[in-house]
Amino acid sequence: MKLVLTTGLLLVLTALVLKLVSAPLNAVYDAQDCQRAYARSRTIRDSARVDLHPYAASGAQGRHTCGESRAVRALTPFDISAARPPEGKL
């Protein structure tokens, strides 16, 4: 009985390992997938996870991540609190 259970357990574990080895860990995102993932992220941790996700940059070789596709917003003087004039003084 023990031999049958051990053999069955080994077969199940072997099948699980083979499935995990043959499956891709992360699907490669395109620009729209990265934007959707950023829109779904709710915390800084979620955004950091998306930043490190594989990204298929068109025509480029090497390893790229979604962090490269993130839209950069230009800062205005009002985004920097030290650049704001004191109230009532211009």
Residue pairs with C-beta under 8 A, 6 or more apart in sequence:
26 53
26 54
27 54
28 54
28 55
28 56
29 37
29 53
29 54
29 55
29 56
29 66
30 55
30 56
31 55
31 69
34 50
34 53
34 55
34 66
34 69
34 70
35 69
37 50
37 53
37 66
38 47
38 50
38 66
38 70
40 46
41 47
41 49
41 50
50 66
50 67
51 65
51 66
51 67
51 70
52 65
52 66
52 67
53 65
53 66
54 63
54 64
54 65
54 66
55 64
55 65
55 66
55 68
55 69
56 64
57 64
57 68
57 69
77 83
77 84
78 84
